[in-house]
Amino acid sequence: MKFSRYILPVLLAAVCLLPEGCKKKDTTQDYMDGVLRLKVPPFVEPGFSKTFMIDTMMTITRPDGGTVGYYFYNQDTGTRDTLVTADGRIKNHYYTYTAPSMPGNLTLWLYAFAPSDAGYYSSYTGASIVVVRGGLDGNGSITGFDMQTGTKFTDARDGREYYAVEAGGHTWMRENLAWKGAGRPYYDCDAMADVFGYYYTWDEAVTACPEGWRLPTDADFAALADGAAPGTDIAGLAGRMMGNFYFNGTKLWPYWREVTITDALKLSVMPTGYAVVGEGKGSFTGVSEYAVLWTADEAGDEALVRYIYQDKDIVFQTLMIKDEFAATVRCVKE
């Protein structure tokens, strides 16, 4: 999963928070049989809640046929909730997890254990969770957005407000389109819709903009830089489009000496990556590396995207397959 620098360090560090997570293995012990599974959406909103039924999660057995206990460990609260004791007695059939009220990264663990004198290693599995909050007012997951520049307008379809700004002779959206009538949110997690916006195939993108707005042409992108020609890479433009943002306190665009982020055009572009689409699902990648935006220009089964890569002050252009690639959308006013 991309975003691993937000999730995996939490997972690895939390191992040592488990009661037996960092103990040296005893070579006289044996392993229990079976696999633990713990499924939680990787991105959730504050207050998200999910209830697990322990009866369906008791999937570990001992080769000697003895008893196995189970407990949940909540890294955020530091609490251990034993649902099944080591002698096999069920104390509670259910465990309810509730996400904290503040954005952040954490791990929920499910642990299976035998009596201490039984001679078996414990088994555990973790679900890494990122708590996110929408909004650009400094209280959400995205911070660093300039709310004093430009204007705001409302998408009549869903009542969502967007920031807009004049650039290159047009009025541009300063945020990624987040209309839920098409496309998909990051990792198909609804919590990310108001954070990164939606990812659309080209066919979805050309009809996704609100009334009175449209998908920008490549000429519209070229107009953002004086003298730039459509259909060519535009040097010196990326830093003027990139916003210096943080996601849950972590810088989104990493530092590169070759790129000076000024957001001079106030388009506030974020590195939200892209998705490869197939069989109704999206495979997401490129967060903190790429910003990819559809244009209205097409060539048969392909359409043109404009993209920024983290370490180059260049707005690149390339063709992508319309129905197999999903990117973010910035609309321009007609």
N, C-alpha and C positions, 0 to 999 in steps of 0.2 A: 504494500500500500504506500503510495506517495503520502506525504505528510508524516513520514516515519520519524522525522526529527521532532515532531510534536508528540507522537504516540509511543514509539518504541522506547525512548529513554524512560518514560513513565513505567512501562512494563518491566524493564530490566531493573530499575531501581526498586520497584515495589516487591520484587522477589525477596530482597533482603528484609522486607518488613514482615513477611510471613513468619509464623512461629518457627518453622524449620527451614526457611528458604535459603539460608546461607550456612547451614551446618555442614560440616564435613561428613561425607557418606561413610557409613559403616559397612565394610565389605562383607560382614557376616549376615547382612540383611538380604531379603529377597524382594522382588517387585510384585505388586499385585496385578491382576489382569483387568483388561477393559480400558476404555477411553472416556474421559470426562469432556462434556461439551457445555459451553456457556455462550448463548447468543444474545447480544445486545447491540442495537444500532451504534456504529462508531461515533456518530455525532448526534447529540440530543440537546433539547432546550432545557433551561433551568426548570426544575420541578418534574421533569420526565419521570414516569413511574412504570415499573414492570414487576409483575408477580411471577415467581417461579414455583412450580409444584415439585417438591423434592422426590415424590414417588417416581416421577419420570426421569429423574436425573441420577438415580442410584444405579450406576452402570459399572461400578468397580466390584470385583470379586477377589477373594483370596484363594490361592491354590489349595489351601488346607480346608476350605469350606467355612472358615471362621467369619466373625462379624466385622463390619466396616462402618465407620462413622462418617458424617458429612457436616461441613460447616461452610458458611459464607464469610469472607473477610472483606470489609469495606475499607479501602485505603483512605478514602476521604475522611471518614469518621474514626477510623482506627478501631472499629468494633468487630468482634467475632461472634457470629450468631450460629450456635450449634443446633442443627435440625435433627440430626441422628447421632446418638452417643456412640462411643467406641464399642459398647456391648450390643449395638443394633437397635436400641430403643428409640422410637420416633418421638421427638419432643414437639415438633411442629411440621405439618405437611406443606406449609407455604413459607416463602421468603419474599418480601417486597423490597425492591431497591428503588430509592428516590434520589434523583440527581440533585446536587446542591444548587443554591440560588445564584451563585456567581459563576461566570465562565472560567474554565480551567480544564486541566487534564488529570485523569485519575484512572485507577484500575479496580475492577471488581473481581474477586477470586472465589472459586469454588474448590474446596479441599476435601479429599477423601483420606481417611486415616484408620489405622488399626490400633488396637491396644498397644501400649508402649512395649510390652514384653512379648509381642507376637512375632517380632522379627521381620517386619515389612516396612519398606519405604512408603511414605505418604505420596499420594498423587494429587496434582492440582492443575487447574487451568485458569487463565485470566482473560477478561474481556476489557480491552483498553477503550476508554470512553473520553470523548472531548465534549465538554459542555459549552455550547455556543449561544450567543444572543445576537439578534439582528439589531439594526439601527446604526447610525453614523454620528451620534451625539456624544461619543466618548464613553458611553456606558455599555456599549456592545462589544462583541469580539473584535471588530475592526476599529482601530483608533488611528488618529492622525489625519482624518478627513477635514478639509477646510469647509465649514458650513456657511461661511460669510460671503462666499463668492458665487455669482450666478443667481439663478432663479429656481423656483420649484413649480412643478406641474403635477396634475393628478391623472392617472390612467383611469378613465371612466369605467373600464371593464371590471376592475376589482378594488378601486379606491386607493390603490397604492400611490404614494408620492415619490417623485424622482427629482433629483437636482439636475439642472441643465446649465449650459454655458455657451457663449458665442465663441466660435473658433473656426478659422479658415472660411469665413463667409457663411457659415451655417450655425444653427443651434443644435448642439450635441447633448445627449444624455451624459451625465457625469458618473452614472452608475450602470452596472450590468443589468439588462432587462431581467425581470423576475416574474413575468407573466406565466401563470401555471396552466394555461390552456393548451400548452404544447411543451415539448422538451422534458428535461429532467434536472433535479438538483444534484449537487455534488454527492457522489456515492449513493445516490437515490435516497438521501436522508432529507426529509422535509425541513429539518432544523436549519439546513444550510441554504435554503432558498433566499432568505433575507440577508445572507452573509456574502455569498459569492454570486447570487443570481442563478439563472437557469442556463443549461447547455442545450443548444438546439442543433439539429441537422439543418442543412441549407434549406430544404423544402419547408421546414418549420419556421426557420428564421425569416424567410421572405414574407410571411403572413403574420408574424408575431408582434410587430410594432403596433402601438396604439393608433387610433384614428388620428390623422393629421401628421403622422410620423412615418418614416420608412427606413429600410435597411440602407446604409450608406454605400455609395459606389466607390470604386477604387479611386476615381477622380476626387471624391470628397476627402479621402485620406491624403492624397497628394497635395490638395489645397492647404493642408495643415502646415506644409513647409513651402516657403517661397521658391519657385523655380523647379520644384520636383515634378517628374513626369509619371503619370499613371503606369502601372505595370513594371516599375523598377523599384529596387530596394532604396529606401530613403535614409541616408546617413545623417546623424545629428538630430534626429527627431525623437528617438525613443525616450531619452532623459526628460524631454519637455512634455511627454505624455504620462510618464510613470509617477504614481503617487507614493510617497514615503510612508507606507502603512505598516501597522503591526497587527498580527492575529493572536489574540489571547496573550499579548505581551511579547510575542516573538516577531522579529522583523520579517516582513514578507519578501521584499526584494533584497537579496543578500548584497553585501558590499562588493563592488568590483571597481578597481582603479580606473578602468576604461569608461565607466559610466557615471555621469553626475546627474543625480535625480533632482530636477527642479520643479516638475509639474507646472512649468510656465504656462501651458495652455489650459491648465485646470481641468483636464480630462480625467485625471486621477485613476489611471489604469492600474489594475491589480494583476499579479501573476497567478491567475486562477486555473491555468493549465487548459486541458481539453479532454475529450472522451472519444474513444473508438466504440462505435455502436454495432451491435450484432445480436440477433435473436431477442430483440426487445430489451436488451441490457446495455449498460454503458460501462466501459473499462476506463477509469479515470487516471490521469497521470499529469505530471508537469507543473503541479502547484509549486510556487516559489522559484520556478524556472522560466515559464512561458506565460505570456498574455496572448491570447489568440482570439481574433474578432473576424466574423464573417463580413464579406462585402456582397453587394448585389450582382457582381460580375460573374458570369458563368461561361463554361465551355463544354458543352455536351453533358456528360455524367459528372463533371467536376465543376467546382466553383472556387473563386479566389478568396483566400484568407490573408489578412494582415496580421503579422505576429512580431512580438518582441521577445528576444532571448536575453536572459539575465546579464550576460557579460559583454553585450555589444550595444553601442548607442546607434542602433539601426532598426528601422521598422521594415522588416522583411516581407516578402510576398511569395505565395506559392499556391498551387492548386491542390484541392483535396476532394475526395469522392463525396458527393452530396449527401448520400444516405448512409454512409459508413463513418462519418466524422461529425462530432458535435463540438461546437465552440460557443463562446459567449457572444452577446449582441449589444451593440450600442446603436441606438436609433438616432436619426437626424430629422429635424422638423422639415416638412414639405414646404 
